[in-house]
Amino acid sequence: MNDEMNRGGAPGGAKVEIYTSPTCIHCKSAKEFFNEHNIAYTDHDVTVDPQRRQEAVEKSGQMGVPVIVVNGEVVIGFDEDRLRELLGV
């Protein structure tokens, strides 16, 4: 598994996971957003972990990344407005 946890605290103790690939610009933007707001997240690189890739497809119904999950709520792509709403930032 190639998961890494970013240090910080999500508002309200939110559990945040992001399914990414190293070349994805929108994934990078989402992680920068989390870092700017000190939101802890778990990063799953779908290019090296077939199980995580399958999870992302099952959660989103598509092959693209990022797939972001905030407390069980799936956000497809870097939808900053939706993330702000879900995270209260």
Backbone torsions as a table, in degrees:
resi	resn	phi	psi	omega
1	MET	NA	138.6	-178.9
2	ASN	-115.9	46.7	180.0
3	ASP	-89.7	141.1	173.2
4	GLU	-136.3	143.9	-177.8
5	MET	-101.5	129.2	174.1
6	ASN	-84.4	136.8	-179.4
7	ARG	-76.1	147.4	-179.2
8	GLY	141.6	-176.3	179.9
9	GLY	-133.1	125.8	177.3
10	ALA	-76.3	140.6	178.6
11	PRO	-54.5	135.1	177.7
12	GLY	66.1	15.7	-179.8
13	GLY	69.6	28.4	-179.1
14	ALA	-60.0	141.0	173.7
15	LYS	-94.8	119.2	-176.1
16	VAL	-121.6	127.0	174.7
17	GLU	-125.3	144.3	176.5
18	ILE	-134.0	130.4	176.8
19	TYR	-98.8	123.0	-170.1
20	THR	-136.1	173.7	165.9
21	SER	-134.8	153.2	-174.5
22	PRO	-63.1	-25.3	-176.2
23	THR	-97.2	3.4	-174.6
24	CYS	-84.1	114.6	-179.1
25	ILE	-66.1	-39.5	-179.0
26	HIS	-68.9	-31.2	175.3
27	CYS	-64.8	-45.3	178.7
28	LYS	-60.2	-43.1	179.2
29	SER	-62.1	-41.5	180.0
30	ALA	-64.4	-44.1	179.8
31	LYS	-66.6	-36.3	175.4
32	GLU	-63.5	-40.6	176.8
33	PHE	-59.5	-47.3	179.0
34	PHE	-60.8	-44.9	-179.1
35	ASN	-63.8	-42.2	179.6
36	GLU	-60.7	-31.1	-177.4
37	HIS	-103.6	12.8	178.9
38	ASN	52.8	44.5	179.8
39	ILE	-100.2	120.9	177.2
40	ALA	-71.2	140.0	178.4
41	TYR	-149.1	158.4	173.5
42	THR	-107.5	126.5	-177.7
43	ASP	-100.5	122.8	177.0
44	HIS	-111.3	113.0	179.0
45	ASP	-84.1	106.9	-175.5
46	VAL	-72.3	-11.5	-179.5
47	THR	-79.6	-17.6	-178.7
48	VAL	-117.7	-4.7	-176.3
49	ASP	-132.1	96.2	-177.7
50	PRO	-58.4	-33.9	179.5
51	GLN	-64.9	-44.2	178.6
52	ARG	-66.7	-36.6	176.6
53	ARG	-60.2	-44.8	178.9
54	GLN	-64.4	-40.2	176.6
55	GLU	-58.6	-45.3	-178.9
56	ALA	-60.7	-42.6	179.0
57	VAL	-64.9	-43.5	180.0
58	GLU	-63.9	-39.0	-178.7
59	LYS	-72.8	-36.9	-172.8
60	SER	-102.9	-22.4	-176.2
61	GLY	77.2	14.7	179.4
62	GLN	-148.9	173.1	-176.3
63	MET	-94.6	-9.6	-173.9
64	GLY	-80.3	160.2	173.5
65	VAL	-127.0	157.6	5.7
66	PRO	-81.9	151.3	166.4
67	VAL	-116.1	121.1	-175.5
68	ILE	-115.8	134.6	179.6
69	VAL	-122.6	119.5	178.6
70	VAL	-116.5	110.4	-178.5
71	ASN	49.0	42.6	177.7
72	GLY	87.6	-10.6	179.6
73	GLU	-88.2	122.0	-176.3
74	VAL	-89.3	130.8	174.8
75	VAL	-120.2	122.7	-179.7
76	ILE	-96.7	125.1	-177.6
77	GLY	81.0	179.4	178.6
78	PHE	-92.7	88.5	178.9
79	ASP	-99.7	88.4	-173.3
80	GLU	-59.3	-41.4	179.8
81	ASP	-60.9	-44.6	179.9
82	ARG	-65.0	-41.6	179.3
83	LEU	-64.3	-41.2	177.4
84	ARG	-59.6	-42.4	179.6
85	GLU	-63.2	-48.5	-177.6
86	LEU	-66.7	-32.7	-175.1
87	LEU	-99.2	-8.6	178.6
88	GLY	68.4	36.4	177.9
89	VAL	-116.5	NA	NA
